[in-house]
Amino acid sequence: MTYEVGAFLADCYTPVLVAISLWIFYRQRAKGQPIRLDIRALALSLVLVYALMLLDAWLGIWPALNLDYSTHTAIALAFCAHHITYRVKWTIPVVLGLLAYLQLMKFMHYHSYLDMLTTSLCLVPLLWMVWLKRNRP
């Protein structure tokens, strides 16, 4: 794979995730299902992504470890959490797609595996709490 093809694929991944989330909201609305809590949970997930990024910029957490906070990974995780909570049976394809994206970012030298792993380890518990709360009345 050439660098240009890899860059194109990497640039397409997040917009595809956004499009899937918009499609999910459309489908829920068309079926008469409430979407307010899902929109709120996705928005809070994205706020957490950027709050962690700002915290890292302020405190230099990742640079202190000679690492880099992976905003690419964090945003992908937020949208993937939305997709999985919409349809649990989507878990395997969503996770495989995410892993392929992470491998592509490593191939493109955007981030190291450790950058992506540490970002995920910090963010996944927070996302889990957001979406768990969303599923409770």
C-alpha positions, -999 to +999 in steps of 0.1 A: +000+000+000+013+034-009+015+063+016-011+082-004-036+053-003-030+049+034-035+086+040-067+086+020-081+056+040-071+072+073-088+104+063-120+086+054-123+066+086-136+093+110-161+108+085-175+072+079-179+068+117-198+101+119-220+091+089-228+058+107-238+077+138-260+101+119-276+071+101-282+055+136-299+087+148-320+088+116-331+051+120-340+056+157-360+087+148-378+069+119-388+041+143-401+066+168-373+058+193-360+086+215-326+099+205-320+126+230-301+104+254-279+090+226-271+124+213-263+136+248-240+105+255-222+109+222-217+146+228-204+139+263-181+113+249-166+138+225-163+164+253-143+138+273-120+132+243-112+168+240-111+174+278-084+147+281-066+163+252-066+197+269-056+181+302-026+165+284-017+198+268-018+215+301-001+189+323+021+172+296+011+137+308+019+119+276+050+138+268+064+131+303+062+094+292+077+102+258+043+094+243+016+113+224-021+115+232-038+100+202-068+122+194-074+100+163-078+070+186-099+088+211-124+101+186-127+067+169-134+051+203-161+076+211-180+068+179-173+031+181-189+031+216-220+046+201-222+020+173-217-009+197-244+004+221-268+007+192-264-029+181-244-052+203-241-076+174-220-050+156-192-054+183-170-077+163-171-057+130-167-024+148-137-036+169-121-052+138-125-019+119-110+000+148-081-024+150-075-020+113-075+018+117-051+016+146-028-006+125-031+019+096-021+048+120+010+028+130+018+021+094+014+058+085+036+067+116+008+089+130+011+072+164+029+044+182+011+014+196+018+026+230+003+061+222-029+044+211-030+019+239-025+045+267-051+067+251-075+038+250-068+027+286-075+062+299-106+068+278-125+034+276-135+034+313-149+069+309-168+060+278-181+029+294-195+050+323-211+075+299-228+048+278-238+027+308-254+057+324-273+063+291-287+028+292-302+033+327-336+050+331 
